[in-house]
Amino acid sequence: MAKKQQTFTCTACGAVHTKWSGRCDACGAWNTIQEDEGLSSGPAANSLGTRRGSGMVLSDLSAKEAPPPRTSSGLDELDRVLGGGLVPASAILVGGDPGIGKSTLLLQAAASFAAQGLKTIYVSGEEASAQVRMRADRLGLSGANVQLAAETNLRDILTTIEAEKPQLVIIDSIQTMWLDTIGSAPGSVSQVRAAAHELTSFAKRRGVSVVLVGHVTKDGQIAGPRVVEHMVDTVLYFEGERGHQFRILRAVKNRFGPADEIGVFEMTGAGLSQVSNPSALFLSERGSPSPGSVVFSGIEGTRPVLCELQALVAPSPHSQPRRAVVGWDGARLSMILAVLESRVGIPFAGLDVYLNVAGGMKITEPAADLAVAAALMSAREDAALPGDTVVFGEISLSGALRPVGQTENRLKEAEKLGFTAAILPEGGKSGGKSGLRLTRAADLTGFVGDIFGAG
C-alpha cells in the first residue's frame, strides 16, 4: 500500500513544504511550520487531497450593495415579469407550448431592447434567417437594430458573441444547440445540460444577458433536465389556449424580483399587444348573469386579477360521473365536491361536473375555493348569483372558511371595475375602506344556506 505523502504548511505565509524544518524558507519565520492534515482524507485521485485553493473574500450581513442596474424594454408587461427590467449578465429561460408565440414575443422584446440602446443578437436554431425576417416584416420590426444569425453549433455561437460583444443574446432554442465535445444528438439530456451550462457561465463571465427558449413536454414542463432551471436566474412560462387571443407570461422563478408575477398580452395580426387592465379583458365577454357563472377576485404576483369561473352540473348517463377541469386543479375540485357532500349534505353523485376558467387563465391559489363552490352550487340549483358580486375565500376540509391575503387589493380592483358587492370569509382584514357591500360567511354550510337556501 502506498504511503500517504505528508505536507507541512507555514502558518505565517501559507507556504507548503515537503518536510518539517524550524525555519520557513519562504518568509524566514521560526517555528511556524506545522503538519498539514489536508482538505480531504480520501485518495488523491478521487478527493481534494492535500492541495489547497485560494481563500474567499468574506463579508458580513450588514454590508450594503446597490441593487443591480436594470434596462427597461419599453414593454411594461415584460418589465413587470422580469422584476423591473433586464439585469446585466442574467440568464433567462422561457418555456411554452409550440406555436404559443414565444418567438414572436422574444423578437418584439429584442427590437424593444435594441431601441433602448442594447446591442442585441438573435440566434435561431429552428428557423432560417429568411423566416425570421418574414416574421419581422409582419410585425413591423424590419427596421429594428437587431443582428440575426441561424446557427446551432455552440462553439461558433460563443466565438461570435465574444467577438461582437453584445449586451443581449437570444437563443431560440436551447434544444437545438449542440457541443462538438459530446457525442449525443442535439436535444438529448446531456447536450441540453451542457449547452445551458456553457451559455450561462459565458454570460456571467462576459457580462452578457442571455435568453434561452425551451421546449415543453406534454405536461407543460420544460423539456430536458430540471437542472437547467436551477442554472438560470429567471424562469418564465408563456401560457395560453390556442382558441383564445390572450397570452400570459408567468414568472415561476426570479432571483431579481417577485416570482408568480404575470404579464398579459393579446395576440393580434400585428403581433402581441400589451394588456394594461387584464381584469377588464377577461370579463369583457361576460354576458348577463347565468347559473354557474361566478366572478373571482384573485391575486397573481402583486397584481389583482378578476376572472370568470364557469361551472356546469348535469345528470350523468354513465356509471362513473365525469369531472372535467380547465384552468384549475382537478384534485382541488374533487376536494371541494367532497366537502360539499360530507359537510354540507349536498350530493353530487350521479352528476357530471365541468369547471372552466374563462379566457384561458390558469388559477393556482386556494383563494378560489369559495368561488368554485359558489359556481358549483349555482349550476346545481340553477340559480344565478348577482352579476355585480365577486367571491373569494379558502375552504378547509372541516367546511370552515379561511380568510385570504391582500383582501383590500382584491376589493379595490372589484370596485374599480364596477362591482358593488363581495362575498368573503369572516376574519382577516376588514376591507372597510372599499365601497362594496360585504357579505361574510363563517363556514360553507352558512354560505350555502344564506345564498342558495340549501344545505
C-alpha positions as CSV (number, residue, x, y, z in Angstrom):
1,M,0.0,0.0,0.0
2,A,1.3,3.4,-1.0
3,K,2.4,5.5,1.9
4,K,0.4,8.7,2.4
5,Q,2.5,11.7,1.5
6,Q,2.9,14.3,4.3
7,T,3.0,18.0,3.7
8,F,3.8,20.9,6.0
9,T,2.4,24.4,5.9
10,C,3.7,27.7,7.2
11,T,1.1,29.4,9.4
12,A,2.6,32.8,8.7
13,C,2.7,32.8,4.9
14,G,1.0,29.6,3.8
15,A,4.0,28.1,2.0
16,V,3.9,24.3,1.6
17,H,6.9,22.2,2.4
18,T,7.6,18.5,1.9
19,K,9.3,18.1,5.3
20,W,9.4,19.9,8.6
21,S,12.1,22.5,9.5
22,G,12.4,25.1,12.2
23,R,12.6,28.0,9.8
24,C,10.4,28.8,6.8
25,D,12.4,29.3,3.7
26,A,9.7,31.5,2.1
27,C,9.2,34.1,4.8
28,G,12.0,33.4,7.3
29,A,9.7,32.9,10.3
30,W,10.7,30.5,13.0
31,N,8.6,27.7,14.5
32,T,5.7,28.4,12.2
33,I,5.7,25.1,10.1
34,Q,3.1,22.6,11.1
35,E,2.0,19.3,9.6
36,D,-0.9,19.8,7.1
37,E,-3.9,17.5,7.6
38,G,-5.2,18.3,4.2
39,L,-8.7,19.2,2.9
40,S,-9.7,15.5,2.4
41,S,-8.6,12.2,3.8
42,G,-9.5,10.2,0.7
43,P,-7.2,9.1,-2.1
44,A,-5.8,11.9,-4.2
45,A,-7.4,10.6,-7.4
46,N,-11.0,10.7,-6.0
47,S,-10.8,13.6,-3.5
48,L,-9.4,17.0,-2.9
49,G,-6.3,15.6,-1.3
50,T,-3.9,17.9,0.4
51,R,-3.6,20.7,-2.2
52,R,-5.3,23.9,-1.0
53,G,-7.1,26.5,-3.1
54,S,-7.3,30.3,-2.8
55,G,-9.2,31.9,0.1
56,M,-12.6,33.5,-0.4
57,V,-13.5,37.1,0.3
58,L,-16.0,37.2,3.2
59,S,-18.4,40.0,4.2
60,D,-21.0,40.3,6.9
61,L,-24.7,40.6,6.5
62,S,-24.6,44.4,7.3
63,A,-22.7,45.1,4.1
64,K,-24.9,47.1,1.7
65,E,-24.7,46.8,-2.0
66,A,-26.5,48.8,-4.6
67,P,-29.3,47.0,-6.5
68,P,-28.3,45.7,-9.9
69,P,-29.0,48.2,-12.7
70,R,-31.9,47.4,-15.0
71,T,-32.7,48.2,-18.6
72,S,-36.3,48.8,-19.4
73,S,-37.6,47.2,-22.6
74,G,-40.4,49.7,-23.1
75,L,-42.9,46.8,-22.7
76,D,-44.5,47.3,-19.3
77,E,-45.8,43.8,-19.1
78,L,-42.4,42.3,-19.8
79,D,-40.7,44.6,-17.4
80,R,-43.2,43.6,-14.7
81,V,-42.5,39.9,-15.1
82,L,-38.7,40.5,-15.1
83,G,-38.9,42.4,-11.9
84,G,-38.5,45.9,-13.3
85,G,-36.3,45.4,-16.4
86,L,-33.4,43.3,-17.7
87,V,-30.4,42.8,-15.3
88,P,-27.0,42.7,-17.0
89,A,-25.3,39.2,-17.1
90,S,-28.5,37.5,-16.2
91,A,-29.7,34.2,-17.7
92,I,-33.5,33.8,-18.5
93,L,-35.3,30.6,-19.6
94,V,-38.6,31.0,-21.5
95,G,-40.8,28.0,-22.0
96,G,-44.2,27.4,-23.6
97,D,-46.2,25.2,-25.9
98,P,-45.3,25.1,-29.6
99,G,-46.9,27.9,-31.6
100,I,-48.0,29.8,-28.5
101,G,-45.9,32.9,-29.5
102,K,-42.5,32.6,-27.8
103,S,-40.6,33.6,-30.9
104,T,-42.9,36.4,-31.6
105,L,-42.6,37.7,-28.1
106,L,-38.8,37.5,-28.0
107,L,-38.5,39.1,-31.4
108,Q,-40.6,42.0,-30.2
109,A,-38.6,42.1,-27.0
110,A,-35.3,42.1,-28.9
111,A,-36.5,45.1,-31.0
112,S,-37.6,46.9,-27.9
113,F,-34.3,46.3,-26.0
114,A,-32.4,47.4,-29.2
115,A,-34.4,50.6,-29.3
116,Q,-33.2,51.2,-25.7
117,G,-29.6,51.1,-26.8
118,L,-28.7,47.5,-26.1
119,K,-26.6,45.7,-28.8
120,T,-28.8,42.6,-29.4
121,I,-28.1,39.3,-31.3
122,Y,-31.0,36.9,-32.1
123,V,-29.7,33.3,-32.8
124,S,-32.3,31.0,-34.3
125,G,-31.6,27.3,-34.3
126,E,-35.0,26.2,-35.6
127,E,-35.7,28.7,-38.4
128,A,-33.7,30.1,-41.3
129,S,-32.8,33.7,-41.3
130,A,-35.3,34.4,-44.1
131,Q,-38.2,33.0,-41.9
132,V,-37.2,35.3,-39.0
133,R,-37.1,38.3,-41.4
134,M,-40.6,37.4,-42.7
135,R,-41.9,37.5,-39.2
136,A,-40.1,40.8,-38.5
137,D,-41.8,42.3,-41.6
138,R,-45.2,41.1,-40.5
139,L,-44.6,42.6,-37.1
140,G,-43.3,45.9,-38.5
141,L,-39.8,45.3,-37.0
142,S,-37.7,45.1,-40.1
143,G,-36.0,48.4,-39.2
144,A,-35.0,47.3,-35.7
145,N,-31.3,47.3,-34.9
146,V,-31.2,43.5,-34.2
147,Q,-28.4,41.3,-35.6
148,L,-29.7,37.9,-36.8
149,A,-28.0,34.5,-37.2
150,A,-29.1,31.0,-37.9
151,E,-26.7,28.5,-36.2
152,T,-26.7,25.5,-33.9
153,N,-23.0,24.9,-33.3
154,L,-22.4,26.4,-29.8
155,R,-18.7,26.8,-30.4
156,D,-19.3,29.1,-33.3
157,I,-22.0,31.0,-31.4
158,L,-19.8,31.7,-28.4
159,T,-16.9,32.7,-30.7
160,T,-19.2,35.2,-32.5
161,I,-20.6,36.6,-29.2
162,E,-17.1,37.0,-27.9
163,A,-16.0,39.0,-31.0
164,E,-19.2,41.1,-31.3
165,K,-19.5,41.8,-27.5
166,P,-23.4,42.2,-27.5
167,Q,-25.3,43.1,-24.3
168,L,-28.2,40.7,-25.0
169,V,-28.3,37.4,-26.8
170,I,-31.5,35.4,-27.5
171,I,-31.1,31.6,-28.2
172,D,-34.1,30.0,-29.9
173,S,-34.0,27.3,-28.8
174,I,-31.7,25.5,-26.3
175,Q,-32.9,22.1,-27.6
176,T,-31.3,22.7,-31.0
177,M,-27.9,23.7,-29.7
178,W,-25.0,21.1,-29.7
179,L,-21.5,20.8,-28.5
180,D,-18.9,19.1,-30.6
181,T,-17.3,17.6,-27.5
182,I,-20.5,15.5,-26.7
183,G,-21.4,12.6,-29.0
184,S,-25.1,12.5,-28.3
185,A,-27.7,14.1,-30.6
186,P,-29.0,17.7,-30.2
187,G,-31.9,17.8,-27.8
188,S,-30.6,15.0,-25.6
189,V,-30.3,15.4,-21.9
190,S,-26.5,15.6,-21.9
191,Q,-26.5,18.2,-24.8
192,V,-29.2,20.4,-23.2
193,R,-27.4,20.3,-19.8
194,A,-24.0,21.1,-21.3
195,A,-25.3,23.8,-23.7
196,A,-27.2,25.6,-20.9
197,H,-24.2,25.4,-18.6
198,E,-21.8,26.9,-21.2
199,L,-24.2,29.7,-22.2
200,T,-25.0,30.7,-18.6
201,S,-21.4,30.6,-17.4
202,F,-20.3,32.5,-20.5
203,A,-22.9,35.2,-19.8
204,K,-21.7,35.6,-16.2
205,R,-18.1,35.9,-17.2
206,R,-18.6,38.3,-20.2
207,G,-21.5,40.4,-18.7
208,V,-23.9,39.4,-21.4
209,S,-27.6,38.8,-20.7
210,V,-28.8,35.6,-22.4
211,V,-32.4,34.5,-23.0
212,L,-32.9,30.7,-23.7
213,V,-36.1,29.4,-25.3
214,G,-37.0,25.9,-24.0
215,H,-39.5,23.4,-25.4
216,V,-42.1,21.9,-23.1
217,T,-43.3,18.3,-22.6
218,K,-46.9,17.2,-22.7
219,D,-47.3,18.0,-19.1
220,G,-46.2,21.6,-19.8
221,Q,-42.8,21.4,-18.1
222,I,-39.6,22.5,-19.8
223,A,-38.2,19.5,-21.6
224,G,-34.8,18.2,-20.6
225,P,-33.2,18.0,-17.1
226,R,-34.7,20.2,-14.4
227,V,-31.1,21.2,-13.6
228,V,-31.4,23.8,-16.5
229,E,-34.0,25.7,-14.4
230,H,-31.5,25.8,-11.5
231,M,-28.7,27.2,-13.7
232,V,-30.6,30.3,-14.8
233,D,-31.7,33.3,-12.8
234,T,-35.2,33.6,-14.2
235,V,-37.7,31.0,-15.5
236,L,-40.7,32.3,-17.5
237,Y,-43.6,30.3,-18.9
238,F,-45.7,31.6,-21.8
239,E,-49.2,30.3,-21.3
240,G,-52.5,30.5,-23.2
241,E,-55.1,28.5,-25.1
242,R,-55.0,28.2,-28.9
243,G,-58.6,29.2,-29.1
244,H,-58.1,32.4,-27.1
245,Q,-56.3,35.5,-28.0
246,F,-55.0,36.1,-24.5
247,R,-51.4,35.1,-23.6
248,I,-50.0,35.1,-20.1
249,L,-46.2,35.4,-19.3
250,R,-45.7,34.0,-15.9
251,A,-42.5,34.1,-13.7
252,V,-42.1,30.9,-11.7
253,K,-38.6,31.8,-10.6
254,N,-36.8,35.1,-10.4
255,R,-33.7,35.9,-8.5
256,F,-34.1,39.6,-9.2
257,G,-37.8,40.2,-8.5
258,P,-41.0,38.6,-7.3
259,A,-42.0,35.2,-8.5
260,D,-45.5,34.3,-9.7
261,E,-45.8,37.7,-11.4
262,I,-47.7,37.8,-14.7
263,G,-47.8,39.9,-17.8
264,V,-50.8,39.7,-20.0
265,F,-50.7,40.0,-23.8
266,E,-53.2,39.8,-26.6
267,M,-52.4,38.0,-29.8
268,T,-53.3,40.1,-32.9
269,G,-52.5,40.1,-36.5
270,A,-49.6,42.6,-35.9
271,G,-48.1,40.5,-33.0
272,L,-48.5,40.6,-29.3
273,S,-50.1,43.8,-27.8
274,Q,-49.9,44.6,-24.1
275,V,-53.0,44.4,-21.9
276,S,-52.7,47.0,-19.1
277,N,-56.0,46.1,-17.5
278,P,-56.3,42.3,-17.7
279,S,-59.4,42.1,-15.4
280,A,-61.4,44.2,-17.8
281,L,-60.2,42.0,-20.7
282,F,-61.0,38.7,-19.0
283,L,-64.5,39.9,-18.2
284,S,-65.2,41.7,-21.5
285,E,-67.0,38.7,-23.0
286,R,-69.1,38.1,-19.9
287,G,-72.8,38.5,-20.6
288,S,-75.8,38.7,-18.3
289,P,-75.7,36.7,-15.1
290,S,-76.4,33.0,-15.6
291,P,-76.4,29.9,-13.4
292,G,-72.9,28.5,-12.9
293,S,-71.1,31.9,-13.6
294,V,-69.1,33.5,-10.7
295,V,-66.5,36.3,-10.8
296,F,-63.4,35.5,-8.7
297,S,-61.1,38.2,-7.5
298,G,-57.6,36.7,-7.4
299,I,-54.0,37.8,-6.9
300,E,-51.3,37.0,-9.5
301,G,-48.0,38.0,-8.1
302,T,-48.6,41.6,-7.0
303,R,-51.4,42.3,-9.4
304,P,-55.2,41.7,-8.6
305,V,-56.9,40.0,-11.5
306,L,-60.7,39.3,-11.8
307,C,-61.8,36.4,-14.0
308,E,-64.9,34.4,-14.5
309,L,-65.4,30.8,-13.3
310,Q,-68.0,28.7,-15.2
311,A,-69.5,25.5,-13.9
312,L,-71.9,23.0,-15.4
313,V,-73.6,20.2,-13.5
314,A,-75.7,17.7,-15.4
315,P,-77.1,14.2,-14.9
316,S,-74.5,11.6,-15.9
317,P,-75.6,8.8,-18.3
318,H,-72.5,6.8,-17.2
319,S,-71.9,4.8,-14.0
320,Q,-68.8,6.9,-13.3
321,P,-69.6,10.6,-13.5
322,R,-67.2,12.8,-15.3
323,R,-65.1,15.6,-13.6
324,A,-63.6,17.9,-16.3
325,V,-61.5,20.9,-15.3
326,V,-59.9,23.6,-17.5
327,G,-57.7,26.2,-15.8
328,W,-57.8,24.9,-12.3
329,D,-56.5,21.9,-10.3
330,G,-58.6,18.8,-10.8
331,A,-57.7,17.3,-7.4
332,R,-58.8,20.5,-5.6
333,L,-62.2,20.3,-7.4
334,S,-62.6,16.8,-6.1
335,M,-61.8,18.1,-2.6
336,I,-64.5,20.9,-2.9
337,L,-67.1,18.3,-4.0
338,A,-66.2,16.0,-1.1
339,V,-66.6,18.9,1.4
340,L,-69.9,19.9,-0.1
341,E,-71.2,16.4,0.2
342,S,-69.8,15.5,3.5
343,R,-70.0,18.7,5.5
344,V,-73.0,20.5,3.8
345,G,-75.0,17.5,2.7
346,I,-75.2,18.5,-1.0
347,P,-74.7,15.3,-3.1
348,F,-73.0,15.3,-6.5
349,A,-73.3,11.5,-7.0
350,G,-74.6,10.7,-10.5
351,L,-73.8,14.2,-11.8
352,D,-71.2,15.2,-14.3
353,V,-69.2,18.3,-13.2
354,Y,-67.5,20.6,-15.6
355,L,-65.4,23.6,-14.5
356,N,-63.8,26.2,-16.7
357,V,-61.8,29.4,-16.1
358,A,-62.9,31.8,-18.9
359,G,-60.3,33.5,-21.1
360,G,-57.6,30.8,-20.9
361,M,-56.5,31.9,-17.4
362,K,-54.9,29.4,-15.0
363,I,-55.6,29.8,-11.3
364,T,-53.4,28.2,-8.7
365,E,-54.2,30.0,-5.4
366,P,-56.5,28.4,-2.9
367,A,-58.5,31.6,-2.6
368,A,-60.6,30.4,-5.5
369,D,-62.2,27.6,-3.4
370,L,-65.2,29.6,-2.4
371,A,-65.8,30.9,-5.9
372,V,-65.6,27.4,-7.2
373,A,-68.1,26.2,-4.6
374,A,-70.4,29.1,-5.5
375,A,-70.2,28.2,-9.2
376,L,-71.0,24.6,-8.5
377,M,-74.0,25.4,-6.3
378,S,-75.2,28.0,-8.7
379,A,-75.1,25.4,-11.6
380,R,-76.7,22.6,-9.5
381,E,-79.5,24.7,-8.1
382,D,-80.0,26.6,-11.4
383,A,-79.8,29.9,-9.5
384,A,-77.6,32.7,-10.8
385,L,-75.6,35.0,-8.5
386,P,-76.0,38.7,-8.9
387,G,-73.8,39.9,-11.7
388,D,-72.2,42.7,-9.6
389,T,-70.8,40.3,-6.9
390,V,-67.3,38.9,-6.6
391,V,-66.4,35.9,-4.5
392,F,-63.2,34.7,-2.9
393,G,-62.1,32.6,0.1
394,E,-60.4,29.3,1.1
395,I,-62.3,26.2,2.2
396,S,-60.8,23.9,4.8
397,L,-61.7,20.2,5.0
398,S,-63.8,20.9,8.0
399,G,-66.1,23.1,5.9
400,A,-64.8,26.3,7.6
401,L,-63.9,29.3,5.5
402,R,-60.5,30.8,6.0
403,P,-59.5,34.4,5.1
404,V,-57.0,35.0,2.4
405,G,-54.3,37.6,1.9
406,Q,-54.5,41.0,0.2
407,T,-58.2,41.3,0.8
408,E,-58.2,45.1,0.3
409,N,-56.4,44.9,-3.1
410,R,-59.0,42.3,-4.3
411,L,-61.9,44.6,-3.2
412,K,-60.3,47.7,-4.7
413,E,-59.9,46.0,-8.1
414,A,-63.5,44.8,-8.0
415,E,-64.8,48.3,-7.1
416,K,-62.7,49.8,-9.9
417,L,-64.4,47.6,-12.4
418,G,-67.9,48.5,-11.2
419,F,-68.8,45.6,-8.8
420,T,-70.8,46.6,-5.8
421,A,-70.9,43.5,-3.6
422,A,-68.5,40.8,-2.4
423,I,-68.8,37.5,-0.6
424,L,-65.8,36.6,1.6
425,P,-64.9,34.7,4.7
426,E,-65.1,36.1,8.2
427,G,-61.9,37.3,9.8
428,G,-58.8,38.8,8.2
429,K,-58.7,42.5,7.3
430,S,-62.0,44.3,7.3
431,G,-61.8,45.9,3.9
432,G,-63.9,48.7,5.3
433,K,-62.1,51.3,3.1
434,S,-63.9,49.9,0.0
435,G,-67.3,51.0,-1.0
436,L,-68.5,47.4,-1.7
437,R,-71.4,45.7,0.2
438,L,-69.7,42.9,2.0
439,T,-71.3,39.5,2.9
440,R,-69.2,37.4,5.3
441,A,-69.6,33.7,6.0
442,A,-68.0,31.7,8.8
443,D,-68.4,28.3,7.2
444,L,-69.5,26.6,3.9
445,T,-72.8,25.5,5.4
446,G,-73.8,29.0,6.3
447,F,-72.7,30.3,2.9
448,V,-74.8,27.8,1.0
449,G,-77.8,28.3,3.3
450,D,-77.7,32.1,3.1
451,I,-77.0,32.4,-0.7
452,F,-78.9,29.4,-2.1
453,G,-81.2,28.4,0.7
454,A,-79.9,24.8,0.6
455,G,-77.9,22.6,2.9
